[in-house]
Amino acid sequence: MELKGKTAVITGISKGIGEAVSKQLLDKGCYVFGLGRNAGSIQHPNFHFISCNIRNSADVANAFIQIYAKIEEVHIMINNAGLGYFGNLEDMPEHEWDEMFQTNVNGIFYCCKAVLPQMKKSAYGHIINIASTAALEGMPMVSAYCATKWAVKGLSESLFREVRSFGIKVTCVYPGSTKTDFFRNSPGIKPHDYMLMPEDVALTMVQALEMPDNFHTVNLEIRPLQPKGPGK
């Protein structure tokens, strides 16, 4: 797909993967609407930030009213916003459980619900949902976060089958540990240079977006080759 002139909506754009993929799509000539609580540092004439709490369905609906007031079609929807809290399940505060599900799962539901009617009408679109390798295997101390990402996996694989006949692609991305501020809530893990770089994860997503219309990347599992360093 030729990306120049296409419109993308991306959640969680202030840092990490969201910021990286926003910049790469802008470099390709896309118009980017960034949804989030923080605008970040992106300065570009084709970038438009909309303050939005994706945990709130009314906030998301209002954001898309603003988007469609400016453009006719959204071609790309990247559901990137997410967060994780870590610890034993019995020690997990209910508010942290709720926040993860509201952000990691409900936010995707709200954004997809907002964009799909227009994509179906246009018979064209590409939705990318960011899951995690935590959606592929259970991990100790991460049971609640895994539950949210397994939900993203199930939603994505089901939605792909729902909308493929409309010419809409759905890709689920499963990054391993990535050097972002995701680990701010995990005192035992600090970002380091043997993790994936957000720019590289973003590049794989852009490459999936650029593939021909009848070429569909359903799942992208991405891991650092040596996550603890050479020989470890």
Secondary structure, DSSP 4 states (H G I P E B T S, - for coil): ---TT-EEEEES-SSHHHHHHHHHHHHTT-EEEEEES--TT---TTEEEEE--TT-HHHHHHHHHHHHHH-S---EEEE-------S-GGG--HHHHHHHHIIIIIHHHHHHHHHHHHHHHHT-EEEEEE--GGGTS--TT-HHHHHHHHHHHHHHHHHHHHHGGGTEEEEEEEE-SBSSGGGGG-TT----TTSBPHHHHHHHHHHHHHS-TT----EEEE--SSTT-TT-
